């Protein structure tokens, strides 16, 4: 039996749909029965709070494979609650590689360290930016912003590299990780096929969403970080944080050779993934 923690979230729900379509039995573990009902999947959920050790252990009892789509900071709780012989497939984040420490990245690193120290068989997958889920807010939020901006002010002209992965490819990676035998704990980056400058990513998103890519206006990153708090007061524009601006200056490019070799997943090109996200007509 496969237990899926965070089954009502974006990645968790997508994985559960794939398991259901393949006729594979699974146990959705969620906090909120209503959110699970909204997925439309017929499986009865098991309710458990990750902070409730006894309840989580009961929810995971008998599961030969435990998949967690919850934040990696919960890795110690999942390790303690799952059966000793269970295979673990955990989701982390490439934020753990960031040169700009923050709580999110630090918690991913802590979860990874706990998992690697456990000696338990399995893998922690570190995805890059995930896009393409029906409710995702990455490229859809960006497209909404691009429709309103006459120019795109980007730190350094948007030259930093990004390598987003489509949700369907992330699900394929999760399924392959579930089926693979792992002799001990390991980690693996999962990402799109190639890294592109952020300005090119922005232009591809705009075209896929059916709008004209705005001209890029290079702006010093420090100035944009200073102005970021003002976005919370500007009507019709989403709030942008100083931390988000800072991350736009950092290359997020990764070798996916290990992903292809170990999981057998060849991810789709960005343009194809964006067509799936917005529809052929944009």
Secondary structure by P-SEA (a helix, b strand, c coil): cbbbcccccaaaaaaaaaaaaacbbbbbbbccaaaaaaaccccbbbbbbcccaaaaaaaaccccbbbbcccccaaaaaaacccccbbbbbbbccccccccccaaaaaaaaaaaaaaacccbbbbbbbccccccccccaaaaaaaaaaccccccccccccbbbbbbcaaaaaaaaaaaaaccccccbbbbbbccccccaaaaaaaaaaaacccccbbbbccaaaaaaaccccccccccccccaaaaaaaaccccccaaaaaaacccccccaaaaaaaaccccc
